[in-house]
Amino acid sequence: MANISEEYIRKCNSWFDGKIHFPCNSLRIWGTIYPNGDVPLCPNKDIILGNINACKLSDIWKSEKSKNIRKKYYSCNGCWNPCSRRMEIELVSIAKNKIPKYFLKSYQQLFEL
């Protein structure tokens, strides 16, 4: 089995070549707050969910507006976020032999490459 670095590089190259698509889990795992208090959907999108100077971060994150926007962009394949992609590849490489594949359906392409 290839080590995680080789596997990560191979999958990254496949993504750049347009051969694979992953859901965006950064929208569920990571958050950003800009110096002015804006909370963007993602640093790569010009979509602001709210501002912490106007309301609490938890209220912004849990709002129906934010939930709907995250749901809409879940299938976004517009970037290769090195923080979350490496974690996803590592977790799937561990989990694929222990968890039924239908639980990891959105990561199907990780199993196939």
C-alpha positions as CSV (number, residue, x, y, z in Angstrom):
1,M,0.0,0.0,0.0
2,A,1.3,3.5,-0.8
3,N,2.1,5.7,2.1
4,I,-0.3,8.6,2.8
5,S,2.0,11.2,1.1
6,E,2.1,9.2,-2.1
7,E,-1.6,8.6,-2.0
8,Y,-2.3,12.2,-1.2
9,I,-0.2,13.4,-4.1
10,R,-1.8,10.9,-6.5
11,K,-5.3,11.9,-5.6
12,C,-4.4,15.6,-5.6
13,N,-3.1,15.2,-9.2
14,S,-6.2,13.3,-10.2
15,W,-8.4,16.1,-8.8
16,F,-6.4,18.7,-10.7
17,D,-6.8,16.6,-13.9
18,G,-10.6,16.6,-13.3
19,K,-10.8,12.9,-12.8
20,I,-12.2,12.9,-9.3
21,H,-14.7,15.0,-7.3
22,F,-15.0,15.2,-3.6
23,P,-17.7,16.9,-1.4
24,C,-16.5,19.9,0.5
25,N,-16.3,19.0,4.2
26,S,-14.5,22.2,5.0
27,L,-17.9,23.8,5.2
28,R,-18.6,21.6,8.2
29,I,-15.2,21.4,9.8
30,W,-13.5,24.7,9.4
31,G,-14.6,28.3,10.0
32,T,-13.1,31.7,9.2
33,I,-13.7,35.0,10.7
34,Y,-12.3,38.1,8.9
35,P,-10.9,41.0,10.9
36,N,-14.0,43.0,10.3
37,G,-16.1,40.3,11.9
38,D,-17.5,38.8,8.7
39,V,-18.0,35.0,8.7
40,P,-17.6,33.7,5.1
41,L,-19.0,30.4,3.8
42,C,-15.4,29.7,2.7
43,P,-12.4,31.9,2.1
44,N,-12.6,30.9,-1.6
45,K,-16.2,32.2,-2.1
46,D,-17.5,35.7,-1.8
47,I,-20.5,34.6,0.4
48,I,-20.8,36.1,3.9
49,L,-23.0,34.1,6.3
50,G,-23.1,36.9,8.9
51,N,-21.0,39.1,11.1
52,I,-20.0,38.4,14.7
53,N,-20.3,42.1,15.5
54,A,-24.0,41.8,14.8
55,C,-24.8,38.4,16.4
56,K,-23.1,35.4,18.1
57,L,-21.1,33.0,15.9
58,S,-23.2,30.1,17.1
59,D,-26.3,31.9,15.9
60,I,-24.7,32.6,12.5
61,W,-23.5,29.0,12.2
62,K,-26.9,27.4,13.2
63,S,-29.1,29.8,11.2
64,E,-31.3,28.4,8.5
65,K,-29.6,30.7,6.0
66,S,-26.2,29.2,6.8
67,K,-27.5,25.7,6.8
68,N,-29.1,26.2,3.4
69,I,-26.0,27.8,1.9
70,R,-23.7,25.0,3.2
71,K,-26.1,22.4,1.8
72,K,-26.0,24.1,-1.6
73,Y,-22.2,24.2,-1.7
74,Y,-21.6,20.8,-0.2
75,S,-20.9,19.4,-3.7
76,C,-18.5,22.3,-4.4
77,N,-15.3,21.0,-6.0
78,G,-13.8,24.4,-6.6
79,C,-10.6,24.0,-4.6
80,W,-8.3,21.5,-3.1
81,N,-8.2,22.4,0.6
82,P,-5.0,20.8,1.9
83,C,-6.2,20.8,5.5
84,S,-9.3,18.9,5.0
85,R,-8.3,16.7,2.0
86,R,-5.3,15.2,3.7
87,M,-7.5,14.4,6.8
88,E,-10.2,12.9,4.6
89,I,-7.8,10.7,2.7
90,E,-6.2,9.5,5.9
91,L,-9.6,8.8,7.6
92,V,-10.9,7.0,4.5
93,S,-7.8,4.9,4.1
94,I,-8.2,3.7,7.8
95,A,-12.0,3.4,7.6
96,K,-12.5,1.7,4.3
97,N,-11.6,-1.7,5.7
98,K,-13.7,-1.2,8.9
99,I,-16.8,0.7,7.8
100,P,-19.3,-0.5,5.1
101,K,-18.7,1.5,2.0
102,Y,-22.3,2.8,1.8
103,F,-21.6,4.9,4.9
104,L,-18.7,6.5,3.0
105,K,-20.5,6.8,-0.3
106,S,-19.5,10.4,-1.0
107,Y,-15.9,9.3,-0.8
108,Q,-16.3,6.5,-3.3
109,Q,-13.6,7.9,-5.6
110,L,-11.1,7.7,-2.7
111,F,-11.5,3.9,-2.8
112,E,-11.2,3.6,-6.5
113,L,-7.9,5.4,-7.1
